[in-house]
Amino acid sequence: MVISAKFVNVFLPGRFSRRDAGCALFCQLKKALSCALFCAFIPSVLFGCADQTNTNVAANLAVIEQCNVDNTLRFTAPGSEWEAHSLPIGNGYMGATVLGGVVTDKLNIAEKTLWTGGPGSREGYDFGWPQDSQEYQQVYREVTNTILLERAMSPEDVAAKLGRDPTGYGSYQAMLDIDVTFSHDDQVEQYQRELDMATGLVTVSYQQQQTRYQREFFANYPSQVIASRYAAKGEKRLFATVTPLLPDNRSVNYRWQQGNLIISGNLHDNQLAYEVQIAAAHEGGVLTPTDRGWEIEDAQSLTLFVVSATNYANSFPEYRTQHPHEALTARLNAAVNKGYDELRAEHVADHSSLFSRVALCLDDSPEIDTATLLNGVIDDSATPAMQRQLTQLYYQFGRYLLIASSRKGTLPANLQGVWNNYTQAPWSADYHVNINLQMNYWLADMTNLSEAGMPLFDFVEGLRVPAEQTAQRLFDAPGWTLLLNTNIWGYTGLISWPTAFWQPEANAWLAAHFYQHYLYTLDETFLRERAWPVMWGAAEFWQHVLVTDPNTGQLVVAPSYSPEHGDFSVGAAMSQQIVGALLRDTHKVARQLGMDQQAEALAATLSQLASGLNIGQHGQLQEWQADIDDMSSQHRHISHLYALHPDQDISPERTPALAAAAKRTLEARGDGGTGWSKAWKINFWARLYDGDRANKLLIEQLRHSTLPNLWDNHPPFQIDGNFGATAGITEMLLQSQPGELQLLPALPRAWAKGHISGIKAMGNITVSMTWQNGLLAQATMYSPRSQQVTITLPQEAERYEIADGTGNRIAVTQQGRRVTLTISAEQSYRIQLKDKV
């Protein structure tokens, strides 16, 4: 797919008077999306509501055409390794991957609720809670007192006293493979395997003699079905077998129902019921059912429809609901009745309505295969243009993966999103809450995918019931908390790995996402009914659990642990920063909602809380309360910079000394690390307004931590790095706080010209920008809410003129690079550079 629909908005100065004018313009471009489809899904706000027609359309068409963005992953050979070569599709419920083998094409399918462990596990299951809560609480108090007195305790010693071996934790499971084996050999020409991110379609095609073989795959969200079509055009027809394959850790029953194959059973471990239903259709030839699949002979095409589910429900304590058979039968029948073409159109319309909201162009991207781009970056042979082409592809890949793995009504994206080829996945493909789950959702609001963030909020709210018991059983505290990791079974208790088992601050970090969503959307109903209960429950826990440091008299977290690094201590920087941010934000919300009693209690706690922001002897931001940082350490975790990102307590403008200390820490830690670590560093350097260093980290991530299919490589495959990098690129181009925006705050010199459209700032402000020669040439803003905003420009404000959507200049307050104006609801505003660039 070349050039996103949203580019129509970003490149044109001014706005179209009506949506149909914008549609007509797009139709003139004759790009891949049909005009009818585009006009059906594109929001009217993109083109505005003012009664004014842009008179420069013809002149600007050339500008649009100058930037052809190909949002397609292209490969010229079949894949052989699931982790490295799969092309993913997904609808939030199910994920599928395509390797595109010539003789045998393996379609791997996972369904996000298929997990071992949990209630009913043959290992037993207790949510990670100790058997004797009172005894545990006594040991916890003893450990706390020891750390307060001695100031440190080794992770091994703490884990021996407070850790606990988990039972029945479980793992995410592969559902099945569907092998389609063809009768022809593997000697083919013109092989292409592609993922068109704009449409969410994976295609495979190749030529053999006088026949063109084509395959297409998609995961439809509205109808909750995965569909695939295999076709032959030319002198030969399709001869193939279809064979579903399931792992051996479950019972498997095959039966036929009205021509559809039903595969059902129960996991051996926990008796979780699952079912897969597959329908097959064909054009020409003969389709013959076998015991466990089909044979197709002499056909022009074969089409498969797949639905699957379990009897899981996100409901404590049983986590079970009715068997999925009836629901799946109705779902499959509805899909078959719609037919492949209607399902495809429905899927493309749904997927594109999300994906097309944001467009990024750093350079023209001809139809070049992805391996050439990535290998060029890896061996340092890529031209600057190739690096930019790969960057914009990687940026949109992060957005694509979130759309495919996180939709309303589904579980959130896990460590592998929604994709899985294992019965014991790495780290169980679970939810690590000391950064990984949170990183998965950094991009949601800022890249205009707020709907994709909803599963996170549903999941956290579902965790609150067991998490309240964790607070009570482990800490004798009100509110809710959890430790390092969780699963789909409400696991909120303990594990025993010494350097990775203790992170009760996770409740505060998860609660921060609720408040961030409010700041981006200004959804007051969400704030009152969903964010406030979660935030207050976490804050209530910490008001009870904080202790007074005998050395300073301040309130601190103890035991406190800086993730996977050093000893347990008193008031480590990350602990204080995360808890402090929670209490600060909850206090703001309490005041906003008129919760006076809670606001007063929070204010009292905040006045006594240690900040966790200390500058050490080397000029670094201290990781611990004691000034003991080893400046030779290049540990992947830099959690003590939480106040820089994702929080915004540290800023080069507001807190220059702390920003300088954070920079010193980053310089000492270096640019290495795992995939997710590099992604976080991109965000750190963007927040320090150092675009060149942020881009260097991005190239490092692509070079050393990216698999051939662009999945992030921890190693192994771990999706958080994809999401974190997309968030970081957005931070390089736009940053915001309530009532404030920074445009192009960390633009690398390597991105001398470019365009971004449709990204979001706090305040529900949609922003589009064009820049030339490293200078902001034009920006447009739109919000459904009236508000005052202060914008920091990359150059002096006097070099710009600001007009409303009708072209009338408006009064603003200027000071240096900052300009303050009041924007009216549902009105666009344009910032235009006066000089030529």
Disulfide bonds with the S-S distance in Angstrom:
Cys23-Cys39 2.48
Cys27-Cys35 2.28
Cys67-Cys361 1.36
